[in-house]
Amino acid sequence: MGVLETTKTRVARAKTAVETPIDLPLGQILNGDCVEAMRSLPDNSIDCVFADPPYNLQLGGDLNRPDGSQVDAVTDHWDQF
């Protein structure tokens, strides 16, 4: 598929989206398990998901996964941009 065909496909998809609006909570934060929340969204209704690790993991002692392994704290190396 060439660039022009890809652009035509995107334009057609955008026109369809405008013609059939989906009632989504625009400008809101969905708080919960991200996988469950995304499963509740209609197919092809989002372009990007930004997942951010929980911060302050190093505060208040160790944090362990359900299997008992320890979660590493967020470090400066992890948090660099």
Biopython code that builds the backbone (N, CA, C, O; Angstrom):
import numpy as np
from Bio.PDB.StructureBuilder import StructureBuilder

atoms = [
    (1, "MET", "N", (0.848, -1.165, 0.000)),
    (1, "MET", "CA", (0.000, 0.000, 0.000)),
    (1, "MET", "C", (0.899, 1.235, 0.000)),
    (1, "MET", "O", (1.784, 1.366, 0.846)),
    (2, "GLY", "N", (0.672, 2.125, -0.938)),
    (2, "GLY", "CA", (1.474, 3.331, -1.045)),
    (2, "GLY", "C", (1.008, 4.419, -0.101)),
    (2, "GLY", "O", (-0.006, 4.283, 0.584)),
    (3, "VAL", "N", (1.771, 5.504, -0.079)),
    (3, "VAL", "CA", (1.458, 6.626, 0.808)),
    (3, "VAL", "C", (0.105, 7.223, 0.458)),
    (3, "VAL", "O", (-0.693, 7.522, 1.346)),
    (4, "LEU", "N", (-0.158, 7.398, -0.844)),
    (4, "LEU", "CA", (-1.426, 7.986, -1.270)),
    (4, "LEU", "C", (-2.597, 7.101, -0.846)),
    (4, "LEU", "O", (-3.611, 7.597, -0.357)),
    (5, "GLU", "N", (-2.452, 5.793, -1.036)),
    (5, "GLU", "CA", (-3.521, 4.875, -0.649)),
    (5, "GLU", "C", (-3.730, 4.892, 0.865)),
    (5, "GLU", "O", (-4.866, 4.845, 1.338)),
    (6, "THR", "N", (-2.644, 4.960, 1.615)),
    (6, "THR", "CA", (-2.755, 5.035, 3.071)),
    (6, "THR", "C", (-3.493, 6.302, 3.482)),
    (6, "THR", "O", (-4.346, 6.264, 4.369)),
    (7, "THR", "N", (-3.172, 7.423, 2.844)),
    (7, "THR", "CA", (-3.836, 8.686, 3.140)),
    (7, "THR", "C", (-5.320, 8.600, 2.802)),
    (7, "THR", "O", (-6.157, 9.059, 3.579)),
    (8, "LYS", "N", (-5.656, 8.017, 1.654)),
    (8, "LYS", "CA", (-7.063, 7.858, 1.270)),
    (8, "LYS", "C", (-7.810, 7.011, 2.296)),
    (8, "LYS", "O", (-8.952, 7.309, 2.645)),
    (9, "THR", "N", (-7.165, 5.965, 2.770)),
    (9, "THR", "CA", (-7.783, 5.093, 3.768)),
    (9, "THR", "C", (-8.033, 5.856, 5.059)),
    (9, "THR", "O", (-9.094, 5.717, 5.667)),
    (10, "ARG", "N", (-7.071, 6.655, 5.479)),
    (10, "ARG", "CA", (-7.230, 7.432, 6.711)),
    (10, "ARG", "C", (-8.336, 8.473, 6.572)),
    (10, "ARG", "O", (-9.117, 8.679, 7.500)),
    (11, "VAL", "N", (-8.403, 9.125, 5.421)),
    (11, "VAL", "CA", (-9.451, 10.124, 5.193)),
    (11, "VAL", "C", (-10.821, 9.457, 5.225)),
    (11, "VAL", "O", (-11.754, 9.974, 5.841)),
    (12, "ALA", "N", (-10.941, 8.313, 4.565)),
    (12, "ALA", "CA", (-12.218, 7.590, 4.562)),
    (12, "ALA", "C", (-12.615, 7.181, 5.975)),
    (12, "ALA", "O", (-13.781, 7.291, 6.354)),
    (13, "ARG", "N", (-11.648, 6.713, 6.748)),
    (13, "ARG", "CA", (-11.924, 6.305, 8.127)),
    (13, "ARG", "C", (-12.340, 7.514, 8.964)),
    (13, "ARG", "O", (-13.246, 7.409, 9.791)),
    (14, "ALA", "N", (-11.695, 8.647, 8.761)),
    (14, "ALA", "CA", (-12.035, 9.859, 9.510)),
    (14, "ALA", "C", (-13.440, 10.332, 9.162)),
    (14, "ALA", "O", (-14.193, 10.745, 10.044)),
    (15, "LYS", "N", (-13.801, 10.275, 7.871)),
    (15, "LYS", "CA", (-15.152, 10.668, 7.462)),
    (15, "LYS", "C", (-16.190, 9.763, 8.103)),
    (15, "LYS", "O", (-17.237, 10.233, 8.548)),
    (16, "THR", "N", (-15.910, 8.480, 8.153)),
    (16, "THR", "CA", (-16.830, 7.535, 8.782)),
    (16, "THR", "C", (-16.980, 7.847, 10.260)),
    (16, "THR", "O", (-18.084, 7.786, 10.801)),
    (17, "ALA", "N", (-15.892, 8.176, 10.907)),
    (17, "ALA", "CA", (-15.935, 8.498, 12.336)),
    (17, "ALA", "C", (-16.777, 9.737, 12.595)),
    (17, "ALA", "O", (-17.491, 9.805, 13.595)),
    (18, "VAL", "N", (-16.699, 10.726, 11.694)),
    (18, "VAL", "CA", (-17.487, 11.941, 11.847)),
    (18, "VAL", "C", (-18.967, 11.635, 11.631)),
    (18, "VAL", "O", (-19.826, 12.179, 12.324)),
    (19, "GLU", "N", (-19.257, 10.767, 10.674)),
    (19, "GLU", "CA", (-20.645, 10.426, 10.369)),
    (19, "GLU", "C", (-21.276, 9.563, 11.455)),
    (19, "GLU", "O", (-22.487, 9.624, 11.672)),
    (20, "THR", "N", (-20.468, 8.766, 12.134)),
    (20, "THR", "CA", (-20.986, 7.890, 13.184)),
    (20, "THR", "C", (-20.236, 8.165, 14.483)),
    (20, "THR", "O", (-19.362, 7.391, 14.874)),
    (21, "PRO", "N", (-20.579, 9.272, 15.156)),
    (21, "PRO", "CA", (-19.853, 9.619, 16.381)),
    (21, "PRO", "C", (-20.059, 8.569, 17.467)),
    (21, "PRO", "O", (-21.115, 7.943, 17.563)),
    (22, "ILE", "N", (-19.040, 8.398, 18.266)),
    (22, "ILE", "CA", (-19.078, 7.457, 19.374)),
    (22, "ILE", "C", (-19.125, 8.270, 20.659)),
    (22, "ILE", "O", (-18.354, 9.215, 20.825)),
    (23, "ASP", "N", (-20.006, 7.917, 21.550)),
    (23, "ASP", "CA", (-20.148, 8.637, 22.808)),
    (23, "ASP", "C", (-19.066, 8.177, 23.784)),
    (23, "ASP", "O", (-19.253, 7.214, 24.527)),
    (24, "LEU", "N", (-17.938, 8.878, 23.770)),
    (24, "LEU", "CA", (-16.824, 8.556, 24.656)),
    (24, "LEU", "C", (-16.654, 9.672, 25.675)),
    (24, "LEU", "O", (-17.040, 10.812, 25.415)),
    (25, "PRO", "N", (-16.087, 9.362, 26.818)),
    (25, "PRO", "CA", (-15.861, 10.382, 27.841)),
    (25, "PRO", "C", (-14.670, 11.268, 27.474)),
    (25, "PRO", "O", (-13.571, 11.076, 27.995)),
    (26, "LEU", "N", (-14.883, 12.228, 26.586)),
    (26, "LEU", "CA", (-13.799, 13.104, 26.146)),
    (26, "LEU", "C", (-13.358, 14.014, 27.283)),
    (26, "LEU", "O", (-14.182, 14.526, 28.040)),
    (27, "GLY", "N", (-12.053, 14.208, 27.393)),
    (27, "GLY", "CA", (-11.514, 15.095, 28.408)),
    (27, "GLY", "C", (-11.629, 14.541, 29.816)),
    (27, "GLY", "O", (-11.596, 15.298, 30.786)),
    (28, "GLN", "N", (-11.763, 13.237, 29.936)),
    (28, "GLN", "CA", (-11.873, 12.618, 31.248)),
    (28, "GLN", "C", (-10.791, 11.567, 31.410)),
    (28, "GLN", "O", (-10.290, 11.011, 30.433)),
    (29, "ILE", "N", (-10.446, 11.311, 32.641)),
    (29, "ILE", "CA", (-9.491, 10.250, 32.956)),
    (29, "ILE", "C", (-10.284, 9.018, 33.359)),
    (29, "ILE", "O", (-11.159, 9.085, 34.222)),
    (30, "LEU", "N", (-9.972, 7.901, 32.732)),
    (30, "LEU", "CA", (-10.597, 6.640, 33.106)),
    (30, "LEU", "C", (-9.708, 5.988, 34.150)),
    (30, "LEU", "O", (-8.594, 5.564, 33.841)),
    (31, "ASN", "N", (-10.183, 5.904, 35.367)),
    (31, "ASN", "CA", (-9.394, 5.370, 36.470)),
    (31, "ASN", "C", (-9.746, 3.905, 36.669)),
    (31, "ASN", "O", (-10.905, 3.561, 36.899)),
    (32, "GLY", "N", (-8.745, 3.048, 36.578)),
    (32, "GLY", "CA", (-8.982, 1.630, 36.775)),
    (32, "GLY", "C", (-7.910, 0.816, 36.089)),
    (32, "GLY", "O", (-6.897, 1.351, 35.639)),
    (33, "ASP", "N", (-8.137, -0.467, 36.011)),
    (33, "ASP", "CA", (-7.215, -1.357, 35.315)),
    (33, "ASP", "C", (-7.234, -0.993, 33.834)),
    (33, "ASP", "O", (-8.289, -1.028, 33.201)),
    (34, "CYS", "N", (-6.069, -0.641, 33.276)),
    (34, "CYS", "CA", (-6.032, -0.133, 31.904)),
    (34, "CYS", "C", (-6.521, -1.170, 30.898)),
    (34, "CYS", "O", (-7.185, -0.813, 29.924)),
    (35, "VAL", "N", (-6.210, -2.434, 31.112)),
    (35, "VAL", "CA", (-6.637, -3.467, 30.167)),
    (35, "VAL", "C", (-8.160, -3.591, 30.186)),
    (35, "VAL", "O", (-8.787, -3.668, 29.129)),
    (36, "GLU", "N", (-8.754, -3.611, 31.370)),
    (36, "GLU", "CA", (-10.212, -3.694, 31.459)),
    (36, "GLU", "C", (-10.869, -2.454, 30.862)),
    (36, "GLU", "O", (-11.865, -2.563, 30.148)),
    (37, "ALA", "N", (-10.318, -1.277, 31.150)),
    (37, "ALA", "CA", (-10.886, -0.040, 30.622)),
    (37, "ALA", "C", (-10.811, -0.010, 29.101)),
    (37, "ALA", "O", (-11.767, 0.393, 28.439)),
    (38, "MET", "N", (-9.674, -0.437, 28.543)),
    (38, "MET", "CA", (-9.542, -0.431, 27.083)),
    (38, "MET", "C", (-10.465, -1.450, 26.432)),
    (38, "MET", "O", (-10.944, -1.226, 25.320)),
    (39, "ARG", "N", (-10.722, -2.560, 27.103)),
    (39, "ARG", "CA", (-11.661, -3.554, 26.553)),
    (39, "ARG", "C", (-13.070, -2.986, 26.448)),
    (39, "ARG", "O", (-13.852, -3.421, 25.603)),
    (40, "SER", "N", (-13.398, -2.022, 27.295)),
    (40, "SER", "CA", (-14.739, -1.447, 27.271)),
    (40, "SER", "C", (-14.906, -0.392, 26.177)),
    (40, "SER", "O", (-16.027, 0.031, 25.893)),
    (41, "LEU", "N", (-13.801, 0.036, 25.560)),
    (41, "LEU", "CA", (-13.875, 1.046, 24.507)),
    (41, "LEU", "C", (-14.240, 0.401, 23.176)),
    (41, "LEU", "O", (-13.847, -0.735, 22.910)),
    (42, "PRO", "N", (-14.987, 1.116, 22.336)),
    (42, "PRO", "CA", (-15.324, 0.573, 21.017)),
    (42, "PRO", "C", (-14.067, 0.386, 20.166)),
    (42, "PRO", "O", (-13.095, 1.127, 20.314)),
    (43, "ASP", "N", (-14.090, -0.600, 19.282)),
    (43, "ASP", "CA", (-12.975, -0.824, 18.364)),
    (43, "ASP", "C", (-12.710, 0.433, 17.545)),
    (43, "ASP", "O", (-13.638, 1.150, 17.171)),
    (44, "ASN", "N", (-11.438, 0.692, 17.271)),
    (44, "ASN", "CA", (-10.996, 1.814, 16.428)),
    (44, "ASN", "C", (-11.451, 3.177, 16.947)),
    (44, "ASN", "O", (-11.648, 4.100, 16.158)),
    (45, "SER", "N", (-11.619, 3.313, 18.257)),
    (45, "SER", "CA", (-12.082, 4.585, 18.804)),
    (45, "SER", "C", (-10.957, 5.439, 19.377)),
    (45, "SER", "O", (-11.190, 6.589, 19.750)),
    (46, "ILE", "N", (-9.743, 4.901, 19.455)),
    (46, "ILE", "CA", (-8.615, 5.660, 19.984)),
    (46, "ILE", "C", (-7.411, 5.494, 19.066)),
    (46, "ILE", "O", (-7.266, 4.480, 18.385)),
    (47, "ASP", "N", (-6.562, 6.499, 19.061)),
    (47, "ASP", "CA", (-5.353, 6.458, 18.240)),
    (47, "ASP", "C", (-4.109, 6.162, 19.056)),
    (47, "ASP", "O", (-3.135, 5.626, 18.527)),
    (48, "CYS", "N", (-4.127, 6.504, 20.342)),
    (48, "CYS", "CA", (-2.918, 6.360, 21.142)),
    (48, "CYS", "C", (-3.283, 6.132, 22.606)),
    (48, "CYS", "O", (-4.215, 6.742, 23.132)),
    (49, "VAL", "N", (-2.537, 5.250, 23.247)),
    (49, "VAL", "CA", (-2.662, 5.036, 24.689)),
    (49, "VAL", "C", (-1.301, 5.338, 25.292)),
    (49, "VAL", "O", (-0.286, 4.794, 24.858)),
    (50, "PHE", "N", (-1.284, 6.204, 26.287)),
    (50, "PHE", "CA", (-0.045, 6.538, 26.974)),
    (50, "PHE", "C", (-0.092, 5.882, 28.339)),
    (50, "PHE", "O", (-0.914, 6.241, 29.182)),
    (51, "ALA", "N", (0.781, 4.931, 28.551)),
    (51, "ALA", "CA", (0.835, 4.228, 29.835)),
    (51, "ALA", "C", (2.017, 4.760, 30.628)),
    (51, "ALA", "O", (3.141, 4.803, 30.128)),
    (52, "ASP", "N", (1.764, 5.157, 31.840)),
    (52, "ASP", "CA", (2.774, 5.762, 32.686)),
    (52, "ASP", "C", (2.940, 4.894, 33.930)),
    (52, "ASP", "O", (1.949, 4.538, 34.569)),
    (53, "PRO", "N", (4.172, 4.549, 34.281)),
    (53, "PRO", "CA", (4.358, 3.690, 35.450)),
    (53, "PRO", "C", (3.936, 4.414, 36.727)),
    (53, "PRO", "O", (4.009, 5.641, 36.795)),
    (54, "PRO", "N", (3.503, 3.679, 37.719)),
    (54, "PRO", "CA", (3.172, 4.339, 38.992)),
    (54, "PRO", "C", (4.439, 4.892, 39.643)),
    (54, "PRO", "O", (5.478, 4.232, 39.675)),
    (55, "TYR", "N", (4.333, 6.091, 40.149)),
    (55, "TYR", "CA", (5.472, 6.719, 40.808)),
    (55, "TYR", "C", (5.411, 6.478, 42.307)),
    (55, "TYR", "O", (4.413, 5.987, 42.835)),
    (56, "ASN", "N", (6.470, 6.825, 42.965)),
    (56, "ASN", "CA", (6.620, 6.686, 44.418)),
    (56, "ASN", "C", (6.619, 5.232, 44.863)),
    (56, "ASN", "O", (6.248, 4.934, 45.999)),
    (57, "LEU", "N", (7.027, 4.332, 43.993)),
    (57, "LEU", "CA", (7.096, 2.921, 44.368)),
    (57, "LEU", "C", (8.141, 2.690, 45.448)),
    (57, "LEU", "O", (8.053, 1.729, 46.212)),
    (58, "GLN", "N", (9.128, 3.574, 45.508)),
    (58, "GLN", "CA", (10.205, 3.385, 46.466)),
    (58, "GLN", "C", (9.818, 3.880, 47.858)),
    (58, "GLN", "O", (10.585, 3.708, 48.805)),
    (59, "LEU", "N", (8.651, 4.487, 47.995)),
    (59, "LEU", "CA", (8.221, 5.004, 49.290)),
    (59, "LEU", "C", (7.405, 3.947, 50.029)),
    (59, "LEU", "O", (6.657, 3.187, 49.413)),
    (60, "GLY", "N", (7.551, 3.906, 51.324)),
    (60, "GLY", "CA", (6.722, 3.028, 52.143)),
    (60, "GLY", "C", (7.106, 1.566, 52.104)),
    (60, "GLY", "O", (6.254, 0.708, 52.336)),
    (61, "GLY", "N", (8.343, 1.255, 51.822)),
    (61, "GLY", "CA", (8.778, -0.140, 51.837)),
    (61, "GLY", "C", (8.768, -0.777, 50.462)),
    (61, "GLY", "O", (8.652, -0.106, 49.436)),
    (62, "ASP", "N", (8.893, -2.094, 50.477)),
    (62, "ASP", "CA", (8.980, -2.841, 49.225)),
    (62, "ASP", "C", (7.602, -3.013, 48.597)),
    (62, "ASP", "O", (6.577, -3.022, 49.279)),
    (63, "LEU", "N", (7.614, -3.147, 47.283)),
    (63, "LEU", "CA", (6.394, -3.438, 46.539)),
    (63, "LEU", "C", (6.623, -4.746, 45.803)),
    (63, "LEU", "O", (7.580, -4.880, 45.041)),
    (64, "ASN", "N", (5.747, -5.703, 46.033)),
    (64, "ASN", "CA", (5.904, -7.027, 45.434)),
    (64, "ASN", "C", (4.772, -7.336, 44.465)),
    (64, "ASN", "O", (3.628, -6.928, 44.663)),
    (65, "ARG", "N", (5.124, -8.068, 43.412)),
    (65, "ARG", "CA", (4.141, -8.550, 42.445)),
    (65, "ARG", "C", (3.364, -9.712, 43.063)),
    (65, "ARG", "O", (3.767, -10.254, 44.092)),
    (66, "PRO", "N", (2.247, -10.096, 42.433)),
    (66, "PRO", "CA", (1.484, -11.237, 42.955)),
    (66, "PRO", "C", (2.300, -12.524, 43.073)),
    (66, "PRO", "O", (1.998, -13.375, 43.910)),
    (67, "ASP", "N", (3.346, -12.672, 42.228)),
    (67, "ASP", "CA", (4.174, -13.884, 42.309)),
    (67, "ASP", "C", (5.261, -13.778, 43.380)),
    (67, "ASP", "O", (6.058, -14.701, 43.548)),
    (68, "GLY", "N", (5.294, -12.647, 44.108)),
    (68, "GLY", "CA", (6.258, -12.467, 45.182)),
    (68, "GLY", "C", (7.541, -11.771, 44.771)),
    (68, "GLY", "O", (8.323, -11.378, 45.636)),
    (69, "SER", "N", (7.785, -11.604, 43.467)),
    (69, "SER", "CA", (9.006, -10.919, 43.034)),
    (69, "SER", "C", (8.884, -9.426, 43.323)),
    (69, "SER", "O", (7.787, -8.867, 43.332)),
    (70, "GLN", "N", (10.022, -8.799, 43.557)),
    (70, "GLN", "CA", (10.037, -7.395, 43.952)),
    (70, "GLN", "C", (9.990, -6.485, 42.728)),
    (70, "GLN", "O", (10.639, -6.752, 41.717)),
    (71, "VAL", "N", (9.213, -5.409, 42.834)),
    (71, "VAL", "CA", (9.126, -4.395, 41.787)),
    (71, "VAL", "C", (10.235, -3.381, 42.032)),
    (71, "VAL", "O", (10.379, -2.872, 43.144)),
    (72, "ASP", "N", (11.021, -3.088, 40.995)),
    (72, "ASP", "CA", (12.077, -2.089, 41.123)),
    (72, "ASP", "C", (11.469, -0.700, 41.224)),
    (72, "ASP", "O", (10.453, -0.412, 40.593)),
    (73, "ALA", "N", (12.088, 0.151, 42.014)),
    (73, "ALA", "CA", (11.643, 1.531, 42.136)),
    (73, "ALA", "C", (11.963, 2.293, 40.855)),
    (73, "ALA", "O", (12.837, 1.900, 40.083)),
    (74, "VAL", "N", (11.245, 3.378, 40.647)),
    (74, "VAL", "CA", (11.531, 4.247, 39.510)),
    (74, "VAL", "C", (12.850, 4.952, 39.786)),
    (74, "VAL", "O", (13.037, 5.535, 40.854)),
    (75, "THR", "N", (13.760, 4.898, 38.828)),
    (75, "THR", "CA", (15.072, 5.523, 38.981)),
    (75, "THR", "C", (15.209, 6.685, 38.014)),
    (75, "THR", "O", (14.390, 6.848, 37.110)),
    (76, "ASP", "N", (16.243, 7.492, 38.204)),
    (76, "ASP", "CA", (16.491, 8.592, 37.277)),
    (76, "ASP", "C", (16.713, 8.072, 35.864)),
    (76, "ASP", "O", (16.304, 8.716, 34.898)),
    (77, "HIS", "N", (17.357, 6.913, 35.730)),
    (77, "HIS", "CA", (17.590, 6.329, 34.406)),
    (77, "HIS", "C", (16.256, 5.996, 33.733)),
    (77, "HIS", "O", (16.080, 6.256, 32.542)),
    (78, "TRP", "N", (15.326, 5.428, 34.486)),
    (78, "TRP", "CA", (14.011, 5.066, 33.955)),
    (78, "TRP", "C", (13.232, 6.319, 33.551)),
    (78, "TRP", "O", (12.522, 6.323, 32.545)),
    (79, "ASP", "N", (13.374, 7.375, 34.345)),
    (79, "ASP", "CA", (12.541, 8.559, 34.214)),
    (79, "ASP", "C", (13.153, 9.645, 33.334)),
    (79, "ASP", "O", (12.678, 10.781, 33.350)),
    (80, "GLN", "N", (14.191, 9.326, 32.569)),
    (80, "GLN", "CA", (14.813, 10.361, 31.740)),
    (80, "GLN", "C", (14.037, 10.556, 30.440)),
    (80, "GLN", "O", (13.417, 9.624, 29.929)),
    (81, "PHE", "N", (14.080, 11.751, 29.926)),
    (81, "PHE", "CA", (13.382, 12.066, 28.675)),
    (81, "PHE", "C", (14.354, 12.615, 27.680)),
    (81, "PHE", "O", (13.970, 12.945, 26.558)),
]
sb = StructureBuilder()
sb.init_structure("model")
sb.init_model(0)
sb.init_chain("A")
sb.init_seg("    ")
for serial, (resi, resn, name, xyz) in enumerate(atoms, 1):
    if name == "N":
        sb.init_residue(resn, " ", resi, " ")
    sb.init_atom(name, np.array(xyz, "f"), 0.0, 1.0, " ", f" {name:<3s}", serial, name[0])
structure = sb.get_structure()
